Each structure stands twice: as structure tokens, then as C-alpha cells.
Amino acid sequence: MTDISFALTLGSITFLLTVIWGGPFLELLRRFKIGKQIRVDGPQTHFTKMGTPTMGGLMIIGPVLVITAILNVVSLVKPVIGRSVLLPLAVLAVFALLGMRDDWEGLRGTNARRGEGMLARYKFLVQVILALGVVLVLYYGLGVHSLALPGNPRKIDLGLLYVPIAVFIIVGMSNAVNFTDGLDGLAGLISATAFAAYGVIAAMQGQFFLARFCFTVVGALFAFLWFNVHPAQLFMGDTGSQPLGATLAVVALMTGQWLLLPVIAIIPVATMLSVVLQIAYFRWTGGKRLFKMAPLHHHFELVGWSETQVVQRFWLVSLLGAMVGIGMALL
């Protein structure tokens, strides 16, 4: 079996296992009444989603951790995954714990009635500390501190400058995917597309262990979408969005093709920018808004697009971005 075939097979197996355990997991969330609180400043149409089970990221992360761990045990006899995959796997787990804390604060914390989780400044500080630890492992443990440019066969060694840049990328992508998680199926589709693109790039570079990991994540995301497409039975929550964004950033950094992130992950990046621009414009003009509402997908909802239209059109843009990104990596 070729390396690519094995990676796709892993994705298919992960999909089947996640779909099978997804139903019981959903019932468990319902039994313990772990239901989403809707932010009071969000679109009024979203109040019908009040009480929908959240923390669905566990449905994605659990199978990925289990399958990758099993394959690493097998690799003691025959190389199947590789130790380098342990880093994005650890990022997935650790940022999931942070996301769970954030989700729990939104459900049972002091700001639960407003649908708000941890204080933003505290969460940001923890993200920076975690990202710094990850980057130090990348730099000193794996020897990853370079940048690949499209059309240039040689990677550029950035030295210590790599550390703050990589921290910024990990924290930025974690929050970007988090902001994207606002409509049924949106964050799942966008994340699956981005991981698939970087899985292809990793395979083209001979990083087959990393490619297999990426397609394992894709399989789990497809299974999650089985329950998350409109009308959603389950929400990803910060438990899923934060670790997916951080892990995607780490995968991009490991391939060296992180300069392509704004192309491959065009929707999360644009969504993040819409929030930053909205806040900056609001403060600069003394109360005026650049968009009808931020993040960007809510703006298009208020313009008149249906939720399904926003998700499908954003996904089409994401697919195009992934195709362009892969093409640029081939130059």
C-alpha cells in the first residue's frame, strides 16, 4: 500500500469510528445538559439554537488521539506514524483542554447567561505561553525554523526570529478558527479543507507521517460534520475550534509552507481580520461599524444570505484557496 493510500485509508477508518461513537457521545451531552448558550449580541436568528449540545470538539479529538497513539505503538516494531507527529498531537490535546475550560465557563461560569467564556486577556495569555512552549520544541527539538518560498527550492533559515513569528501564527490561527466557528458546518468544512491541503503538501515533501496525521484529522472532521451540518445537532465549541486552529498552524510550520496559510486558510484569516478591523474602526470613528456585524459570516447573514448560503459560498472560496495553495507549493 502506498503512503498516500494509507493516509486516505486512515481518514476513512477515523470517519467510521467517529460516526459510530458520535451518537452515544451526543446522547451523553444531552443527558448532562451541556447545551450552548447564545451570545446576546449575536444575530437574533441564532437564539433558536439555544441549548444545542456543545463541546463537540471531543468527538473529533478523541478518535484522532486514540488512532494516532495506537499507530505510534505499532511504530515501535515498524515505522507507521513517527515521533514528529507527537507534537501536533500534543498541541491538539493541550489546546483542547484550554477550549474545554473556555466552553465550561460559557456554560456554568459567571458570564454563562451572556454566552461568554473565559476572560479574553487571560485566555490570550495562556495561548501565548502554550504556543511558546510548542515553538521551542519545534526549534530545538525538531530543528524546524525555516520558511519555504513558492518557486524557491531552498528554505530560508530564520534563526531566532522564527520564534516570535511562529508564536504569532499559532495563537492567530487558534483564534481565527475559533471566530470562524459561528455557523452550522462552517468551521468543520473549512478546517477539513485546510488539513487536507496541508496533508497533500506534506506528502509531496515526503513527510508521509505528517500527511497521515492530517488525513486522520480530516476523517474525524467529516464524521463531526455528520452531526454538525444545518440544522446542527452538535456544536464544535472552543473545545474543537481552538485546538484545530493551533494544530493547523503547527502542521503548516512543520512543512515550512506557513507563508501559504493566508491562502489555504483564507476564510479563518479573513474572519479574524474582520473582527480586528471592526474593533479598530469602531474605536477610531467613535462608534461607527465597518461591517453590519463581526465576525464576517454574521455580516453576510444580515445582508440577506441564508446560513446555508454563507457556509456553502465560504467553503467554495476555501476550496479555491486550498487549490491555489497546493499549486503554489508545487512551484
Secondary structure, DSSP 8 states (H G I E B T S, - for coil): --HHHHHHHHHHHHHHHHHHHHHHHHHHHHHTT-B----TTS-GGGGGGTT-B--THHHHHHHHHHHHHHHHHHTTTS-SS-GGGHHHHHHHHHHHHHHHHHHHHHHHSTTGGGT--S-HHHHHHHHHHHHHHHHHIIIIIS---EE--TT-SS-EE-GGGHHHHHHHHHHHHHHHHHHHTTSTTHHHHHHHHHHHHHHHHHHHTT-HHHHHHHHHHHHHHHHHHHHHSSS-S---HHHHHHHHHHHHHHHHHHHT-GGGHHHHTHHHHHHHHHHHHHHHHHHHHTS--SSSSSSHHHHHHHHT--HHHHHHHHHHHHHHHHHHHHHHHH-
